[in-house]
Amino acid sequence: MVWKFLPHLNTPSETDYNNVYQSHPKYAPPVVTAAVSDTDEHSSSEKITAEDSDIVSVALGVTEEKELEYRDEAGRPWWKFFDEYEYRLNKQDRSGQKWFKWFDENDTPAERKLIWKLDILLSCYAFLIYWVKFLDQTNLNNAYVAGLSDDVHFKGNDLVNTQAIFSVGAIVFQLPFMFLLPKVPLHIVLPLLDFCWGIMTLCQYKMNNVGGIQAMRFLVGAFEASLYPALHYLLGSWFKPKEINRRAGFMYLAQFFGVLTSSVIAAGAVKHLDGVNGLEGWRWLFIIDGIITMPIGIIGLWMIPGTPEKCYSIFLSKEEVVLARERLKDHKERTSGEPPKPKYSFGDRGMWKKIFSSWQIYVLCLEGIFCWNNNNGTSGAYLLWLKSLKNSEGEQRYTNSKVNDLGAITPGLGMVWIVLTVGIADLFGSRWGAIVFTQLFNFTGNTILAVWDVPEGAKWFAWMLQYFGWAMAATMYSWLNDICRHDPQVRAIILMIMNMMAQTSTAWISVLVWKTSEAPRYLKGFTFTACSAFCLMIWTMVVLYFYKRDERQHAKENGIVLYNSSTGEGLEHVPETIIEVKPHGEKAAIKSQAVSIHSA
């Protein structure tokens, strides 16, 4: 029947759960091995019987066969603060980490098949839709230097005001989506929004005045409003925390690819289509972008799988949906395999009290604000600088087409910076380190541009570092997704609030520091961006502090039992019979350990 080829709710049965448990014993009631580690010098272990496994799994939050590490924190080195996974990975898990492998060594063939499907469906579609988002978001700057400014009579600060109006549209329409995100069928909503902003992009070719352009930009921003947090929400719903970073990095390549292709399309439109059917080249840019965007929305109906709780994909079997749910249990995305009912209603005071009494809402919002303001790319500063250059005769050095050709260089390098950043985060197991690494280069580049009176070669060098500012965004959002992983509903709201607050800051700050009338010098803009980069480095350390404080509280769930032999903290959880095994006391010792941890 025709309806079978349309997306529909894919609800697993009890039989599907049983089949997964039979084919994946690690998701069945576990057998847990307890081990002791004192300053990583010696350890001992014991097996727990099936009778005791339920007690230990409840007490420690262990959902698969895992060796428990007893870690003495007496004399803990100061530099351990910078070990991001200190309380996330015990010795067994850490030894199995291979940064250069796409799959975990413990993934079964069925899990790898599922991950491949998710990469083809979700990761690839995230790339496509994020590509057209930035294709349609940045084309204003390309059109501006390609003749729009003269044909539509832009004057003074009309460009930066139009950019701000786009941000206002995005901010306003994030408000209703803030609570709807975990509830609406994203496989329908996101493609529909894509199709709508594609139409608005296309309509811009008919505009003949500044007001018309600004109205269309407001609507493009409104329809694009929820895309970024929604994509991160989907990635966080299907992939484990250690799997998200590369997928988010792959998706984020699309941002710079969108900026790059916008420059290439603009250059081609000016060179080959200017005057065709009586339309200027910049008008053809909007036509081409709109035609590219709308089909991406249509195919999204089939490529977006929904969430594991409410899966609508015709390409995933019911057993694969169960497997996706079970894979996330160990990371506390949920506590059961059944689709959970929302804990809170929109007006529930308990939910808002939980959100606004948490450190995440305040600390992560500031992290987002520094992130969104640490880049000079959206201002169009690089393109305006290229257009301002003069030759020896005092004429414009580059044609409008050549300006757009050269405009593709910095986003192209930005794609390299993203790969480098994600690689550093995975290689060293340090997402905070990758963030700081990028901002060192970002701070350097913007400081050079703020000084301005430097050789032209130094300016070219600074421009080439332009997209180091946002190269860390994929890694940062993956980390923030991980930080808020314990409650999907709260995670969705915090991500939306953070995104909304950050984008709100750019709307009014851009009008103050990126005034078009000050181009291409932008002293205030480059200075503010350099300061944002510096603040982001410092504030990332604050995020790391609170993150590690939380993870220390959840260390038991990750198979790490902490104690301090000097202060006596946690010693009640370390029975002597575990350290010094007695022939007839094993079972009693294990039981006493499990109960004491459960009651802690």
C-alpha angles and dihedrals in degrees: 000000000000094000091063089069091055122082112269137168110286106206118182120218130221088262090059090054092050091049091053092048090051095048094040109042091178088073092051121086101307136233108223127205116208118209138174126223123185111185087330092285104111140002141181131197143198134193120239120217122240087254090063100036096086091054093052096042091053093044097048102027091239114156102176139033104294139160112239116225121211106206125195110211095191108125093008108181116247092233090064086082088076093053099102095192097043092118098026101061126044121203093275095051095041093053089054095054113113112176095193095056120089092209132046113250089237094055113115122226089258091053092049090050089051092049091050090052092049091049092051094045108031106020094045093045091048087056093049098047093042089050094056090043091063093036087061096037099052099036089090091070091048092047090048094059091039095064108285091111091061100036096048093035101241110185137182111337097351091119097055090041090054090049089051092050089056088054092048090056091050093048097047095050094047089069098073092038091055093083099024094061098090092039110046123080099257093192086069103030099052096047090047092051090048091052091049096051088046089059091048090050091052092048092060091077089070095054118111102176139047093251092056093050091048092051091052092046090053090055093045088053091047094054093044092048101102100034102094099049090039092056092048089048090054093047090049090049096055107028133060116247093256090051098051101071097068093043091049089047090052090049091048091055084070091065094062091036087057092052090046096049091045088059092046094048091047092051091049093046093052092045101043110016104039106125096009108141087356094293127129119238094251090057090055088053091063092044093052093045092051092049090051094048104052099060089051087062093052096052089049089076087072102029101053106077098196113229131311089254092052109021119179100174120127089198097062121074121224090251090053089053089053090047091051090053094048094048090061097048092083090058095050097245086138139349101228140031094240119096103266123230115235109272094214142033120225092260095044108130090201092063095048091044089053092049099044094042091055124091091227097073093056103033096042094045090057090047089053093048092053090047096051092048099046098085133075096195100095091056091067088232094143094051092045090050091052091050091049095057115109132204125228090278093055094251128126105286097211130038119236089257092050091048090058091045091054089044089070093065100075097048088046089057088044089064088056090049090053093052089048092049096048090046091053091049091052098038095051097028088235120124091169089052092053090052093051091045093057094045093055089063092039091053091049095051096047092045090056091050091047090055088047097171093095133111115288089245090061090052091052088051091051092049090052088060090051098110097044082092094070099026088096097052095093091051093045095050091046089054093047090049088054093047091055096039098115096076118031094196094050090042091056093049095046091049091050094046091047092049092046095048092047094049091045089058092054092052095063099026092056091056090054102043105023101052109165090221088066095054133163096009097056095172092170093044098052092042092051092047092051090050091050090052091051093047091049091057092051095042092050087065088056090052089049091053095053092040093055091045089057094043091052088059089052096043092111090060088058094052096262120124110192127207138157117222091194100052098026093237112155096000090127087071094054109073115201089230089067093052095039106030116218117203096231101029105063100104096043091048093051092048094050089050094051094048094047092052092045091054095045 
